[in-house]
Amino acid sequence: MAAVFIDIHTHNTGIEDDSSQILRIHNVALNHAENVQHRLSTAGIHPWDIDYRTLDNLFNRLNDLLTEKAIIGIGECGLDKVTSTDFTLQREVFVAQIQLAQTHRMPLIVHCVRAFQEVVELLRHHPHSGRVIFHGFQKNKSLADSLLRKGYLLSFGQSVFQGRLDSLLMEIPSDRFFLETDTAAVPIASIYEYVAKIRNVEVSQLQEQIFKNYQSVFH
């Protein structure tokens, strides 16, 4: 297969680039009135703006997508202490999605803001034998090492350009991370180029490794 850029987590649908060289995993937030429109998608109930009155319908939609094999992962889902959504409700919705991911043997894509201890605690009490990816990671190396020891993977986005993740990017095991655009209007190739330079490898080598990671997690 020709070298491709894996964009493991994106909400962007109208980027102008050579899509033949990019394999995008589109993320769909069901509670934000989004629909699955791409062959490679993940879907979940985002911790922002959860309305308990719509949860039955949302979980029915998610179950339908799983039954139809219309998605390749669950999420993003998780916990966020900055949003106004009731935290207890966030926990209940996150746990339900962990359990669905376990039942359907799906990867879990985690959104976490100021709640890493709580997320890890819930993952410990509700075991998930599939892979767990913390998307948009931009915290310190100590937290990263703790998550990696637990078997989780990390995904990095445009925050790499700030430079403060350089040490982590140099040392993280090659089979434990992904790269993403999320909502940023930045080419995924630019993120690869930066990380390849930090790790002192060719872009093509980084592409090959992350493609292997993708195959390992999603197939």
N, C-alpha and C positions, 0 to 999 in steps of 0.2 A: 504493500500500500504506500502511496506517495505520502511524504511528510505533511502532517496537518497540525494546525493549532487547535487544541482542545480548549474550549471555553466552557468550564464546568458549570458555570452558574451565571445566566444573564437574563435580564428583563428587557433587553434591547431587541427590537424587531426591525428597525429601519437603518441599520448601519450600512454605510457605503464602503464596501471593501470586496475583496475577491473571496466570495463565500465558498468557492470550490476548495479553498485551502483551509477552511475553518469548520470544525465540528462543534456546533453550539448546543448546549443543554439549556433549553428555555425553561425558566421558572414561572409557574402559574400560582398566584395567590387566589384561591377559590373565594375567599371572603372579600376580595376586592373586585368582584364581578369580572374576573378574568377567565378565559377559556383556553383549553388545550387546542392549539392550532398547528403544532409542529410534531413531527415524528419522534423527535428526541426531546422529551419534556419531563420535568418533575412537577408535582402539584401537592399543595398542602394548605393548611389553614394558618395563615401568618399571625403572629401575636398582636399585630396592630389591628385595632378596630374590630375586635371580635364582638359579635352580638349574640348572646345566648339564645335569642329567639329564632335565629336562623341556623343554629348548629345542626339540628337533625337533617335539614336539607343539605347542608354542606357535607356532612359525613356520608349521606346517601350518594352525593355526587362523587366523592372521593372513592367510595366503595365501588361505584359503577366503573370509574376509570381503572381501578385495580382489576376488576373482573374482566374488563375489555382489553386489558394489557395495553392501555393507551399511554401509560407513563412508565418511566424506568427508575423512579425513586420518589420518596415522600418528603415533602418540604418545599420551600423552607418552612420550618416550624421551630418553636422554641420558646424562649423567655426573654422579656425585655422590660427592664425596670425604668426606662425612660418614657415609654408610651403610657397613655392613660387607661389602657385596658386593665380591668381588675386582675391582680396577680394570681389570685386563687383560680380564677377562670382560665387564665393562661396555663397554669400548671395542669388543670384537668384536660384541656384541649391538647396540650403537648403529650401527656401520658397516653391519651387515646391514640395519638398518631405513632408513638413509639410502639404500641401494641399492634397497630395495623402493619407497621413495617416488619415487625417480627413475624406476624402471621403470614404475610405475603413474601417474606424473605427479600425485602427491598432495602436498598441503601437509604439512610436518613440524612437529610441536609438540614443542619441546625443553624438557626439565627439566635445569637446570644449577645445581649447587651447588659453588662454589669450584673450578670447572673450566672457566672460560670460554676460557682459552687453548687447552686441549686440545680442547674442542668445536669451536672455530673452526678449529683445525688439521685435525681430521678432516673437517670440511665442505669445507675447501680441497682436501684430497687425494682426497676422494670427492665430486665436484661434484654438486650437486642443483639442477636448473634450475627447480624449483618454489619456492614461497614457504616460508620458514622463520620460525616464530614462537617467540621465547623467552618462555615463559609465566611468570607470577608474577614479573616483573622488579622488583627493588627495590634495585638497585645505583646507583653514582654516575653522574653525567652524562657523565663522560669515557668510561666503558665503554659507556654507551648510544650515544654519538656514534660510537664505533668500530664497534659492531654495525650501526648505521644506515648508515654509509658502505659497509658490505659488502652492503647490500641486505636485511638482515633486518628483521623487525618485532618489536615488543615488546608484551606484554600485561601490564596492571596490575590488581592485585586490592586487597584490603582494606588493604594497606600504604600506599595513598595517604593514608589518614586520619592517618598519623603526621606528615605535613607536609614531610618531608625530600625528597620527590620533586616538590615544587611547581615548582621551576625547570625541571626536565625536562619536566613536564607542560605548562607554558606554552609551551615552545619546540619540542617534538617536532612534526614535520610531521603534518598532520591525517590523511594517508593511510598512516601508518606504525605505527599502534597500535590495540590492542583493549583491552577491559575484561572482567574475569572475576570469578567468585566462588571458583573452585577448591573448597576444602573449607569455606570460611567460611560461617557462618550469618548472612549479611548480605544484604539485598536488593540485587540488581544495580542497581536504580534509585538507591539511596543512593550507590553508587560513581559513577554517571553524574552525579548532582547535584553531588557534590564536584568532579569533574573539570571539569564545565561552568562552575562558579563560578571555578575557577582559570584556565581559558582565556577567561573573560569572554564566554561564548556561552550561548545558550539551550539547555536540555536537548534540545529538539527538533532543534536544529542538530547537536548531538553525535550524537544517534540517527541522523540522516540520513547523516552522514559515516561512522559506524562500520558502518552497513548497506552503504554503498558499498564499504567496505574488505572486508567479508565477501563480497560478491558478487565482488569482484576476486580474492580469494584462493581461495575455495572453489567457484567456478563457471567 
